[in-house]
């Protein structure tokens, strides 16, 4: 999934906080839910404007970022 169809950063929307495209739901909310022991399904129930594909893609982007930064150049 194209990152631009997953996360939006716009100063006019939530002051530039990264949100899921087409919503005002901060990506941080997904991470907070998972950190608190909740499931992706519970997050999606609480934030129905976020599509499952977006949530999974955001987690994949986070994973890829961590893995790529951990590898030596």
Beta strands, then each sheet from edge to edge (+ up, - down):
strand 1: 7-8
strand 2: 19-20
sheet 1: 1+ 2-
end
